[in-house]
Amino acid sequence: MKKHFLGCLFFLGILLSNAQTPDLVRLEYTVIPENDSGIQTSRYRAVLNAPLKLSDRDDYFVIGGEYNEYHFDVNRPLPFESNSLETLHIIDLNLGYTFKVTEDWRFIAAIVPRLASNFEIGIENNDFRLNASVAFMKERKNIDKPYRFVFGLSYNSATGLPFPLPLLNYNKRFHPNWSYSVGVPRWDIKYHSDNKKHVTQAALFLDGYFVNIQNDVLLPNDVVGTSISLSALVSAVGYQYKFTKEISVYGLVGYSLVQEGLIRDGNRNRAFILNNQGNIYLRTGFKIGIF
């Protein structure tokens, strides 16, 4: 039951991830070192988004993209050929539109076509995914305890569900030096230094991927693997240094409390377990954010 619950949260986290990381630029490196599974995972991530103002009504069209590249070092024998799984790619095209409804409320809509594959033979139909979301955001900045509230609906074809799922996030600065955020895929509490340059945090968040396997993989008992996924629930502490309000570098050190790396069959059932053990989780990066 715990694994199925984590899987549902993971997919919901993927739906909401773009909504909760509104970055103009992000360059990031993540590594999950080798454990008893004999597999080390590393990820390179690049994000670039450009908001284009459309009128004096404070409405914007946003265009951009995101690229994730996963590398796997496999140091244990597997009962199938794994060379085609050593590098995975996820490419997103971000298209969004937002406008103010009132002074405090803003409408946001986004559609994100995705390619997720090992790209062994170019591009095929099963490489395509589609994310879409609509949401309302209420933000109050110039008060003693500023906050931001986002709610809406998101759809992702990778979940296999033919309907959208709820989107929810709440962030509040409840003290001049303290703030918290609750939602999916991330909960955190942060301490902000008096000079606004240093931020320390404790966080609980979801991470992972869902990627098509071209040329499929023949597993034991004549089972055919058609996709690969990872879902992880990570507890971490982190530090962020802000050069300006928007520009910063950051690092996280954590542990995946629950982790499940799988090869799935054509019905997205668990076909082969690659890694189901918790592990150290390290991340560092640079970003230019909106908030």
Secondary structure, 3 states (H helix, E strand, C coil): CHHHHHHHHHHHHHHHHHHHCCEEEEEEEEEECCCCCCEEEEEEEEEEEEEEECCCCCCEEEEEEEEEEEEEEECCCCCCCCHHHCEEEEEEEEEEEEEECCCCEEEEEEEEEEEEECCCCCCCHHHEEEEEEEEEEEEECCCCCCEEEEEEEEEEHHHCCCCCEEEEEEEEEEECCEEEEEECCEEEEEEECCCCCEEEEEEEEEEEEEEEEEEEEEEHHHEEEEEEEEEEEEEEEEEEEECCCCEEEEEEEEEEEEEEEEEECCCCCEEEEEECCCCEEEEEEEEEECC
